């Protein structure tokens, strides 16, 4: 583990009176939860039509957004 990250984790663990392991487990759990949400959203959107990047740019320019 990066020494600076470990130092910050030790300080945070002491501040909140929890172990470094608990903090890391919570962070990993949160990251996996977010990934699961992203994957679920991706699955819901698989039926949507794809848009060409150039067409999106043209549309944004035409509407004065860029």
Secondary structure, DSSP 4 states (H G I P E B T S, - for coil): --HHHHHHHHHHHHHHT--HHHHHHHHHHHHHHHHHHHHHHHHHTTTSPP--HHHHHHHHHHTT--
